[in-house]
């Protein structure tokens, strides 16, 4: 199998070629390794050397033999060190003797894991430039950010090294890099994908696990394989009425779609980004949906206060836990400045502080629930701008926790709301800036509406195809 043939396929296409016998899994792996070797040095997207051979997986699974990468954060692999983008894990990282439930499901689905991908420290950035690894670069323009916190995964998928990669999302960390790199990024409903056995929920319920993909059909088919309840879970969602994989093939019934392009934070939205959303709104209207301008009544001052506290509480808990495992003390030699500031802020929080933050989350979620009684979908930008230049979001900057969090949310205003509410949201690569960078457009629905979002995503994929777009750093050349 030639590298250009391999790089042009999505995960579903590769799986079909292997099942049909047209190519062997070994031939696919050889092409994937050549693709990875071609682009990885130019992107700095791998957290460690590739494995000598793909990790053990179910060759008869629906994605049997499909090359895959795992983000070096939260989802861990038995016997393989994890570093979480942090010096605090020590020179050898932290090694666990078991797979997380999600990793076990990736194996069962047949995904052939080749490498771990880069993450910012503790995932606390919308960029991926940790001190431990250096800058991960965007394949569309290597002088620009790949986004975060799943920037390494997104860069490798966009560049054709792997067709799909693990990602997670606590404030937009699936959707932001998907938007910056021209990919599909689905953040599932809270509780859809298990965090077992390590946690019942992550980031006080704000964070979830899944992947970045090139096509909507890959996101849908993979969600079928990794979603589902595990005994002892905090959340148990109703089963979908039909497999998620069937959703992108059908046109949804006419939907009530609200469009919003103004930053809730009052920060700037790039005109190219707003124009891309408006263009998608016009397409949706042409497809028969009812489209109008509307926004939930979001109190941004309250919202950002809740995020100050939730993120700091998470950092205090996470840094303490990693420190206990590694034996290293939190400090400027082991943590980047903004992560250390968040950790110290979190240690000063009281139970009353956290209770107030969770009360804000409740009020905000109730407002979104009310809003979704009127509208099926909220259409927004994924991020305020296309991918910014490297260095704009420097996690080692001398900023206190509140100033750093404000800086992040001023640039990525539109994604964190759906982490707080737990609702699903889907970023699609539906625009291109005047400088040639991808623009992500976000579709958000009510809880458990992934099927509707995937159907709408499939409809838009047919109406505004993106599969033929190729970044400058591409494995197929």
Kinemage of the C-alpha trace (Angstrom):
@kinemage 1
@onewidth
@group {chain A} dominant
@subgroup {mainchain}
@vectorlist {calphas} color= white
{ca unk a 1} P 0.000 0.000 0.000
{ca unk a 2} L 1.457 3.352 -1.014
{ca unk a 3} L 1.687 6.075 1.609
{ca unk a 4} L -0.445 8.471 -0.439
{ca unk a 5} L -3.166 5.820 -0.778
{ca unk a 6} L -3.061 5.183 2.954
{ca unk a 7} L -3.120 8.865 3.919
{ca unk a 8} L -6.143 9.563 1.731
{ca unk a 9} L -8.327 7.053 3.604
{ca unk a 10} L -10.364 7.558 6.746
{ca unk a 11} L -10.477 4.849 9.426
{ca unk a 12} L -13.654 3.270 8.043
{ca unk a 13} L -12.117 3.084 4.573
{ca unk a 14} L -8.928 1.445 5.833
{ca unk a 15} L -10.907 -1.089 7.856
{ca unk a 16} L -12.947 -1.989 4.760
{ca unk a 17} L -9.795 -2.478 2.678
{ca unk a 18} L -8.341 -4.839 5.300
{ca unk a 19} L -11.596 -6.810 5.681
{ca unk a 20} L -11.942 -7.231 1.929
{ca unk a 21} L -8.409 -8.587 1.642
{ca unk a 22} L -7.404 -5.820 -0.750
{ca unk a 23} L -4.560 -4.965 1.618
{ca unk a 24} L -3.215 -6.693 4.714
{ca unk a 25} L -2.962 -5.158 8.147
{ca unk a 26} L 0.803 -5.537 7.867
{ca unk a 27} L 0.852 -3.513 4.638
{ca unk a 28} L -1.270 -0.828 6.262
{ca unk a 29} L 1.090 -0.677 9.221
{ca unk a 30} L 4.122 -0.288 6.942
{ca unk a 31} L 2.445 2.624 5.153
{ca unk a 32} L 1.381 4.154 8.469
{ca unk a 33} L 4.885 3.921 9.898
{ca unk a 34} L 6.310 5.577 6.782
{ca unk a 35} L 3.675 8.312 7.054
{ca unk a 36} L 4.417 8.852 10.738
{ca unk a 37} L 8.166 8.990 10.119
{ca unk a 38} L 7.615 11.522 7.338
{ca unk a 39} L 5.555 14.043 9.294
{ca unk a 40} L 6.385 13.557 12.984
{ca unk a 41} L 9.727 15.418 12.943
{ca unk a 42} L 8.086 18.409 11.263
{ca unk a 43} L 5.189 18.579 13.717
{ca unk a 44} L 6.696 17.519 17.064
{ca unk a 45} L 3.426 15.780 17.877
{ca unk a 46} L 4.643 12.557 19.530
{ca unk a 47} L 5.215 12.277 23.281
{ca unk a 48} L 7.586 9.310 22.968
{ca unk a 49} L 9.117 7.105 20.313
{ca unk a 50} L 6.615 4.987 18.347
{ca unk a 51} L 6.122 1.461 19.620
{ca unk a 52} L 8.215 -1.191 17.890
{ca unk a 53} L 5.005 -2.779 16.658
{ca unk a 54} L 1.306 -1.935 17.131
{ca unk a 55} L -0.010 -2.696 20.591
{ca unk a 56} L -2.119 -5.818 20.992
{ca unk a 57} L -5.617 -5.398 19.550
{ca unk a 58} L -8.588 -7.389 18.282
{ca unk a 59} L -7.845 -7.991 14.621
{ca unk a 60} L -11.492 -9.010 14.083
{ca unk a 61} L -12.907 -5.795 15.504
{ca unk a 62} L -14.718 -3.297 13.276
{ca unk a 63} L -11.530 -1.202 13.073
{ca unk a 64} L -9.235 -4.232 12.958
{ca unk a 65} L -5.717 -3.132 12.027
{ca unk a 66} L -6.482 0.594 11.684
{ca unk a 67} L -3.484 2.675 12.871
{ca unk a 68} L -4.185 4.745 15.964
{ca unk a 69} L -2.537 7.132 18.433
{ca unk a 70} L -3.300 7.737 22.118
{ca unk a 71} L -3.002 11.147 23.735
{ca unk a 72} L -0.625 11.106 26.690
{ca unk a 73} L -3.256 12.236 29.191
{ca unk a 74} L -5.990 10.422 31.180
{ca unk a 75} L -6.296 7.340 28.940
{ca unk a 76} L -3.336 5.167 29.851
{ca unk a 77} L -1.891 1.877 28.650
{ca unk a 78} L -0.800 -1.002 30.874
{ca unk a 79} L 2.969 -0.986 31.243
{ca unk a 80} L 3.519 2.148 29.139
{ca unk a 81} L 4.756 5.343 30.857
{ca unk a 82} L 2.490 8.395 30.833
{ca unk a 83} L 3.857 11.909 31.301
{ca unk a 84} L 0.783 14.177 31.057
{ca unk a 85} L 2.936 16.843 29.423
{ca unk a 86} L 4.603 17.463 32.794
{ca unk a 87} L 8.034 17.280 34.401
{ca unk a 88} L 6.225 16.418 37.641
{ca unk a 89} L 5.834 12.815 36.451
{ca unk a 90} L 9.615 12.398 36.704
{ca unk a 91} L 12.231 11.386 34.139
{ca unk a 92} L 10.611 8.001 33.495
{ca unk a 93} L 6.964 9.062 33.670
{ca unk a 94} L 4.311 7.138 35.599
{ca unk a 95} L 3.462 3.559 34.688
{ca unk a 96} L 0.231 1.759 35.567
{ca unk a 97} L -0.324 -1.966 35.521
{ca unk a 98} L -3.684 -1.832 33.777
{ca unk a 99} L -5.469 -0.250 30.831
{ca unk a 100} L -8.147 2.318 31.459
{ca unk a 101} L -11.560 1.102 30.296
{ca unk a 102} L -11.372 3.334 27.239
{ca unk a 103} L -8.003 1.919 26.221
{ca unk a 104} L -9.407 -1.591 26.554
{ca unk a 105} L -12.304 -0.594 24.293
{ca unk a 106} L -9.956 0.925 21.724
{ca unk a 107} L -8.125 -2.424 21.620
{ca unk a 108} L -11.373 -4.385 21.385
{ca unk a 109} L -12.493 -2.210 18.458
{ca unk a 110} L -9.356 -3.319 16.635
{ca unk a 111} L -7.414 -0.074 16.694
{ca unk a 112} L -3.685 -0.674 16.314
{ca unk a 113} L -1.983 1.844 18.601
{ca unk a 114} L 1.335 3.084 17.215
{ca unk a 115} L 2.353 6.043 19.364
{ca unk a 116} L 1.430 8.463 22.157
{ca unk a 117} L 0.730 12.091 21.276
{ca unk a 118} L 1.643 15.351 22.968
{ca unk a 119} L -0.472 17.258 25.473
{ca unk a 120} L 0.031 20.522 27.364
{ca unk a 121} L 0.795 20.130 31.051
{ca unk a 122} L -2.226 18.583 32.791
{ca unk a 123} L -4.297 19.579 29.743
{ca unk a 124} L -4.546 23.170 31.028
{ca unk a 125} L -4.085 25.046 27.753
{ca unk a 126} L -5.791 25.591 24.408
{ca unk a 127} L -2.359 25.114 22.861
{ca unk a 128} L 0.204 22.279 22.945
{ca unk a 129} L 3.606 23.769 23.743
{ca unk a 130} L 4.678 22.206 27.057
{ca unk a 131} L 8.218 22.708 28.328
{ca unk a 132} L 8.732 18.948 28.465
{ca unk a 133} L 8.148 18.479 24.721
{ca unk a 134} L 8.313 21.898 23.044
{ca unk a 135} L 5.893 23.245 20.452
{ca unk a 136} L 3.555 20.951 18.530
{ca unk a 137} L 3.011 22.500 15.094
{ca unk a 138} L -0.015 22.873 12.885
{ca unk a 139} L 0.357 20.960 9.584
{ca unk a 140} L -1.478 23.742 7.728
{ca unk a 141} L 1.155 26.258 8.833
{ca unk a 142} L 3.933 25.033 11.145
{ca unk a 143} L 4.358 28.523 12.566
{ca unk a 144} L 0.890 28.255 14.096
{ca unk a 145} L -0.636 26.369 16.999
{ca unk a 146} L -2.079 22.885 16.672
{ca unk a 147} L -4.474 23.795 19.473
{ca unk a 148} L -4.919 22.006 22.727
{ca unk a 149} L -5.080 20.097 24.697
{ca unk a 150} L -5.308 17.323 22.080
{ca unk a 151} L -2.951 19.136 19.713
{ca unk a 152} L -0.612 16.212 19.093
{ca unk a 153} L -3.437 13.873 18.149
{ca unk a 154} L -5.023 16.450 15.859
{ca unk a 155} L -1.766 17.298 14.104
{ca unk a 156} L -1.037 13.643 13.282
{ca unk a 157} L -4.560 12.966 12.004
{ca unk a 158} L -4.620 16.135 9.900
{ca unk a 159} L -1.218 15.330 8.402
{ca unk a 160} L -2.274 11.810 7.362
{ca unk a 161} L -0.076 9.872 9.791
{ca unk a 162} L -3.063 8.144 11.438
{ca unk a 163} L -6.729 8.386 10.411
{ca unk a 164} L -8.054 8.703 13.961
{ca unk a 165} L -6.574 9.440 17.390
{ca unk a 166} L -7.657 9.564 21.013
{ca unk a 167} L -8.508 12.970 22.483
{ca unk a 168} L -10.230 14.381 25.550
{ca unk a 169} L -12.076 17.597 26.299
{ca unk a 170} L -12.378 19.647 29.499
{ca unk a 171} L -12.919 23.073 27.952
{ca unk a 172} L -12.791 22.393 24.237
{ca unk a 173} L -9.738 20.146 23.968
{ca unk a 174} L -11.279 17.874 21.306
{ca unk a 175} L -13.083 20.627 19.405
{ca unk a 176} L -10.424 23.379 19.428
{ca unk a 177} L -7.635 21.292 17.830
{ca unk a 178} L -10.196 19.766 15.472
{ca unk a 179} L -11.162 23.274 14.383
{ca unk a 180} L -7.557 24.476 14.060
{ca unk a 181} L -6.479 21.424 12.050
{ca unk a 182} L -9.469 20.907 9.755
{ca unk a 183} L -10.896 17.824 11.483
{ca unk a 184} L -14.108 16.482 12.988
{ca unk a 185} L -14.210 16.782 16.774
{ca unk a 186} L -17.132 15.353 18.757
{ca unk a 187} L -17.391 15.998 22.487
{ca unk a 188} L -19.904 13.403 23.701
{ca unk a 189} L -22.465 13.845 26.456
{ca unk a 190} L -21.078 13.615 29.974
{ca unk a 191} L -21.031 9.948 30.975
{ca unk a 192} L -21.260 8.602 27.405
{ca unk a 193} L -17.656 7.324 27.482
{ca unk a 194} L -16.426 5.710 30.690
{ca unk a 195} L -13.522 7.012 32.777
{ca unk a 196} L -13.238 3.691 34.641
{ca unk a 197} L -11.537 2.531 36.698
{ca unk a 198} L -9.707 5.695 37.737
{ca unk a 199} L -12.650 8.067 38.128
{ca unk a 200} L -16.422 8.392 37.962
{ca unk a 201} L -16.066 11.852 36.453
{ca unk a 202} L -13.158 14.154 35.583
{ca unk a 203} L -12.760 17.864 36.224
{ca unk a 204} L -15.936 17.882 38.350
{ca unk a 205} L -17.875 16.555 35.376
{ca unk a 206} L -16.492 19.054 32.842
{ca unk a 207} L -14.166 16.611 31.034
{ca unk a 208} L -14.903 13.693 28.742
{ca unk a 209} L -13.029 11.255 26.529
{ca unk a 210} L -13.235 10.448 22.827
{ca unk a 211} L -11.258 11.148 19.628
{ca unk a 212} L -10.519 13.370 16.641
{ca unk a 213} L -11.330 12.056 13.160
{ca unk a 214} L -11.303 13.172 9.525
{ca unk a 215} L -14.898 12.225 8.762
{ca unk a 216} L -18.244 12.247 10.516
{ca unk a 217} L -18.764 8.554 9.762
{ca unk a 218} L -15.577 7.683 11.658
{ca unk a 219} L -16.715 9.658 14.709
{ca unk a 220} L -20.086 7.911 14.652
{ca unk a 221} L -18.736 4.394 14.167
{ca unk a 222} L -16.076 4.804 16.842
{ca unk a 223} L -18.593 6.163 19.349
{ca unk a 224} L -20.564 2.922 18.978
{ca unk a 225} L -17.445 0.997 19.984
{ca unk a 226} L -16.376 2.984 23.037
{ca unk a 227} L -19.634 4.275 24.525
{ca unk a 228} L -21.489 2.421 27.219
{ca unk a 229} L -22.045 1.939 30.896
{ca unk a 230} L -19.645 0.218 33.307
{ca unk a 231} L -20.778 -1.015 36.747
{ca unk a 232} L -20.148 1.597 39.409
{ca unk a 233} L -20.499 4.587 37.065
{ca unk a 234} L -21.892 7.870 38.340
{ca unk a 235} L -23.925 8.360 35.161
{ca unk a 236} L -25.949 5.870 33.134
{ca unk a 237} L -27.323 7.274 29.893
{ca unk a 238} L -30.194 5.796 27.912
{ca unk a 239} L -29.129 3.652 24.982
{ca unk a 240} L -29.391 5.452 21.632
{ca unk a 241} L -32.426 4.457 19.540
{ca unk a 242} L -30.162 3.142 16.753
{ca unk a 243} L -26.421 2.726 16.222
{ca unk a 244} L -24.571 6.021 15.959
{ca unk a 245} L -22.932 4.711 12.771
{ca unk a 246} L -26.266 4.929 10.945
{ca unk a 247} L -26.805 8.607 11.742
{ca unk a 248} L -24.492 10.342 9.222
{ca unk a 249} L -26.151 8.454 6.367
{ca unk a 250} L -29.554 10.059 6.934
{ca unk a 251} L -30.788 13.616 6.570
{ca unk a 252} L -32.337 14.822 9.825
{ca unk a 253} L -35.839 16.243 9.959
{ca unk a 254} L -36.066 20.029 9.798
{ca unk a 255} L -34.375 21.408 12.911
{ca unk a 256} L -34.680 24.659 14.845
{ca unk a 257} L -31.184 26.158 14.711
{ca unk a 258} L -29.991 29.216 16.642
{ca unk a 259} L -26.927 31.077 15.312
{ca unk a 260} L -24.583 33.040 17.558
{ca unk a 261} L -21.247 34.569 16.486
{ca unk a 262} L -20.552 37.218 19.145
{ca unk a 263} L -18.165 36.333 21.967
{ca unk a 264} L -19.934 35.876 25.306
{ca unk a 265} L -16.724 37.207 26.877
{ca unk a 266} L -16.825 40.380 24.807
{ca unk a 267} L -13.554 39.431 23.093
{ca unk a 268} L -12.914 39.764 19.373
{ca unk a 269} L -14.186 37.240 16.830
{ca unk a 270} L -12.195 37.137 13.601
{ca unk a 271} L -14.328 38.309 10.643
{ca unk a 272} L -13.352 35.208 8.637
{ca unk a 273} L -14.670 33.031 11.471
{ca unk a 274} L -17.963 34.883 11.738
{ca unk a 275} L -18.361 34.735 7.953
{ca unk a 276} L -17.762 30.976 7.964
{ca unk a 277} L -20.521 30.469 10.552
{ca unk a 278} L -22.876 32.710 8.592
{ca unk a 279} L -22.170 30.698 5.442
{ca unk a 280} L -23.009 27.457 7.249
{ca unk a 281} L -26.201 29.058 8.551
{ca unk a 282} L -27.192 29.886 4.966
{ca unk a 283} L -26.456 26.303 3.900
{ca unk a 284} L -28.586 24.941 6.736
{ca unk a 285} L -31.461 27.210 5.746
{ca unk a 286} L -31.124 26.004 2.143
{ca unk a 287} L -31.318 22.437 3.455
{ca unk a 288} L -34.713 23.185 4.996
{ca unk a 289} L -33.853 23.971 8.615
{ca unk a 290} L -35.314 26.923 10.510
{ca unk a 291} L -32.375 29.211 11.230
{ca unk a 292} L -32.400 32.417 13.273
{ca unk a 293} L -30.186 34.546 15.495
{ca unk a 294} L -30.485 33.643 19.173
{ca unk a 295} L -28.298 32.929 22.190
{ca unk a 296} L -28.791 31.529 25.684
{ca unk a 297} L -28.824 34.126 28.486
{ca unk a 298} L -25.297 33.454 29.741
{ca unk a 299} L -23.933 35.463 32.697
{ca unk a 300} L -20.264 35.490 31.666
{ca unk a 301} L -18.990 36.938 34.958
{ca unk a 302} L -20.591 34.044 36.850
{ca unk a 303} L -19.512 31.533 34.243
{ca unk a 304} L -15.841 32.522 34.329
{ca unk a 305} L -15.857 32.552 38.148
{ca unk a 306} L -17.099 28.971 38.187
{ca unk a 307} L -14.348 27.992 35.757
{ca unk a 308} L -11.654 29.708 37.845
{ca unk a 309} L -12.626 27.501 40.752
{ca unk a 310} L -13.409 24.243 38.949
{ca unk a 311} L -10.138 24.278 37.007
{ca unk a 312} L -8.106 25.263 40.075
{ca unk a 313} L -9.729 22.562 42.160
{ca unk a 314} L -8.915 20.037 39.455
{ca unk a 315} L -5.292 21.220 39.277
{ca unk a 316} L -4.888 21.047 43.040
{ca unk a 317} L -6.223 17.497 43.068
{ca unk a 318} L -4.275 16.359 39.986
{ca unk a 319} L -0.944 17.898 40.940
{ca unk a 320} L -1.200 16.475 44.448
{ca unk a 321} L -1.961 13.003 43.086
{ca unk a 322} L 0.868 13.037 40.557
{ca unk a 323} L 3.269 14.347 43.188
{ca unk a 324} L 2.354 11.476 45.501
{ca unk a 325} L 3.044 8.966 42.722
{ca unk a 326} L 6.284 10.480 41.433
{ca unk a 327} L 7.744 11.598 44.754
{ca unk a 328} L 8.508 15.025 43.287
{ca unk a 329} L 7.313 18.249 44.910
{ca unk a 330} L 5.217 20.801 42.995
{ca unk a 331} L 7.295 23.883 42.228
{ca unk a 332} L 8.827 25.936 39.420
{ca unk a 333} L 11.242 23.112 38.558
{ca unk a 334} L 8.419 20.614 38.017
{ca unk a 335} L 5.437 22.717 36.883
{ca unk a 336} L 4.900 25.489 34.372
{ca unk a 337} L 4.093 28.853 35.899
{ca unk a 338} L 0.364 28.984 35.105
{ca unk a 339} L -0.205 25.385 36.221
{ca unk a 340} L 1.647 26.091 39.476
{ca unk a 341} L -0.444 29.241 39.958
{ca unk a 342} L -3.640 27.258 39.392
{ca unk a 343} L -2.509 24.564 41.826
{ca unk a 344} L -1.801 27.146 44.531
{ca unk a 345} L -5.115 28.915 43.869
{ca unk a 346} L -6.914 25.590 44.143
{ca unk a 347} L -5.311 24.770 47.476
{ca unk a 348} L -6.756 28.004 48.907
{ca unk a 349} L -10.332 27.250 47.844
{ca unk a 350} L -12.905 26.374 50.487
{ca unk a 351} L -15.876 24.025 50.366
{ca unk a 352} L -18.096 27.103 50.192
{ca unk a 353} L -16.136 28.367 47.156
{ca unk a 354} L -16.641 25.073 45.345
{ca unk a 355} L -20.277 24.908 46.331
{ca unk a 356} L -20.833 28.341 44.791
{ca unk a 357} L -19.091 27.228 41.592
{ca unk a 358} L -21.310 24.165 41.320
{ca unk a 359} L -24.390 26.314 41.978
{ca unk a 360} L -23.386 28.514 39.024
{ca unk a 361} L -22.983 25.386 36.922
{ca unk a 362} L -26.497 24.344 37.891
{ca unk a 363} L -28.016 27.725 36.984
{ca unk a 364} L -26.174 27.781 33.676
{ca unk a 365} L -27.228 24.248 32.809
{ca unk a 366} L -30.855 25.073 33.618
{ca unk a 367} L -30.708 28.045 31.221
{ca unk a 368} L -29.260 25.850 28.462
{ca unk a 369} L -31.967 23.304 29.115
{ca unk a 370} L -34.595 26.025 28.735
{ca unk a 371} L -32.918 27.277 25.554
{ca unk a 372} L -33.006 23.812 24.016
{ca unk a 373} L -36.756 23.680 24.491
{ca unk a 374} L -36.859 26.361 21.780
{ca unk a 375} L -33.883 25.317 19.632
{ca unk a 376} L -32.521 21.912 18.718
{ca unk a 377} L -29.058 23.193 17.829
{ca unk a 378} L -26.868 26.162 18.728
{ca unk a 379} L -24.491 27.045 15.870
{ca unk a 380} L -21.335 28.998 16.842
{ca unk a 381} L -17.679 29.281 15.913
{ca unk a 382} L -15.487 26.622 17.470
{ca unk a 383} L -12.863 29.236 18.396
{ca unk a 384} L -12.725 33.019 18.058
{ca unk a 385} L -9.930 32.914 15.482
{ca unk a 386} L -8.158 30.436 13.235
{ca unk a 387} L -5.074 28.833 14.809
{ca unk a 388} L -2.932 31.571 16.407
{ca unk a 389} L 0.841 31.772 15.976
{ca unk a 390} L 3.000 29.667 18.264
{ca unk a 391} L 3.738 31.307 21.596
{ca unk a 392} L 0.476 33.229 21.978
{ca unk a 393} L -0.670 30.877 24.754
{ca unk a 394} L 2.487 30.404 26.836
{ca unk a 395} L 1.663 28.318 29.887
{ca unk a 396} L 4.958 29.340 31.493
{ca unk a 397} L 3.989 33.020 31.418
{ca unk a 398} L 3.993 35.100 34.603
{ca unk a 399} L 0.208 35.262 34.944
{ca unk a 400} L -1.951 34.505 37.940
{ca unk a 401} L -4.633 31.840 37.663
{ca unk a 402} L -7.509 34.194 36.907
{ca unk a 403} L -5.576 36.186 34.287
{ca unk a 404} L -4.435 32.999 32.527
{ca unk a 405} L -7.913 31.492 32.495
{ca unk a 406} L -9.370 34.728 31.120
{ca unk a 407} L -6.725 34.762 28.395
{ca unk a 408} L -7.631 31.218 27.375
{ca unk a 409} L -11.365 31.846 27.391
{ca unk a 410} L -11.048 35.119 25.463
{ca unk a 411} L -9.535 33.114 22.583
{ca unk a 412} L -11.755 30.026 22.879
{ca unk a 413} L -14.985 31.528 24.196
{ca unk a 414} L -17.453 29.166 22.543
{ca unk a 415} L -16.442 25.663 23.652
{ca unk a 416} L -16.302 25.688 27.502
{ca unk a 417} L -20.046 26.218 27.983
{ca unk a 418} L -20.794 22.659 26.900
{ca unk a 419} L -18.224 21.211 29.284
{ca unk a 420} L -20.022 22.896 32.160
{ca unk a 421} L -23.446 21.650 31.024
{ca unk a 422} L -22.216 18.206 29.921
{ca unk a 423} L -24.043 18.504 26.604
{ca unk a 424} L -22.572 17.177 23.329
{ca unk a 425} L -20.989 19.463 20.755
{ca unk a 426} L -19.486 18.802 17.343
{ca unk a 427} L -16.816 20.821 15.541
{ca unk a 428} L -16.756 20.528 11.752
{ca unk a 429} L -14.102 21.915 9.341
{ca unk a 430} L -16.515 24.047 7.351
{ca unk a 431} L -14.460 27.173 6.674
{ca unk a 432} L -11.075 28.399 5.484
{ca unk a 433} L -9.525 31.730 6.471
{ca unk a 434} L -8.099 34.298 4.065
{ca unk a 435} L -4.647 33.013 5.065
{ca unk a 436} L -5.519 29.394 4.275
{ca unk a 437} L -6.042 28.120 7.827
{ca unk a 438} L -9.016 25.874 8.662
{ca unk a 439} L -11.999 27.316 10.507
{ca unk a 440} L -14.083 25.094 12.764
{ca unk a 441} L -17.824 25.590 13.155
{ca unk a 442} L -19.512 24.175 16.276
{ca unk a 443} L -22.930 22.513 16.515
{ca unk a 444} L -24.205 21.999 20.067
{ca unk a 445} L -27.320 20.172 21.209
{ca unk a 446} L -29.115 19.143 24.354
{ca unk a 447} L -27.980 16.223 26.496
{ca unk a 448} L -27.835 12.862 24.677
{ca unk a 449} L -28.336 14.449 21.242
{ca unk a 450} L -25.209 12.982 19.634
{ca unk a 451} L -27.317 11.106 17.079
{ca unk a 452} L -28.942 14.320 15.864
{ca unk a 453} L -25.604 16.144 15.709
{ca unk a 454} L -23.998 13.302 13.736
{ca unk a 455} L -26.919 13.257 11.299
{ca unk a 456} L -26.647 17.017 10.827
{ca unk a 457} L -22.880 16.688 10.510
{ca unk a 458} L -23.271 14.071 7.805
{ca unk a 459} L -25.704 16.289 5.945
{ca unk a 460} L -23.249 19.201 6.064
{ca unk a 461} L -20.362 16.953 5.025
{ca unk a 462} L -22.291 16.110 1.851
{ca unk a 463} L -23.272 19.728 1.243
{ca unk a 464} L -19.842 21.274 1.950
{ca unk a 465} L -17.259 18.511 1.333
{ca unk a 466} L -13.885 18.888 3.006
{ca unk a 467} L -12.265 15.497 2.375
{ca unk a 468} L -10.119 16.779 -0.499
{ca unk a 469} L -8.373 19.498 1.511
{ca unk a 470} L -4.722 18.791 2.307
{ca unk a 471} L -2.367 20.686 4.639
{ca unk a 472} L 1.141 21.660 3.647
{ca unk a 473} L 2.619 18.981 5.919
{ca unk a 474} L 0.975 15.873 4.476
{ca unk a 475} L 2.151 12.275 4.580
{ca unk a 476} L 0.905 11.577 1.062
{ca unk a 477} L 3.501 13.716 -0.737
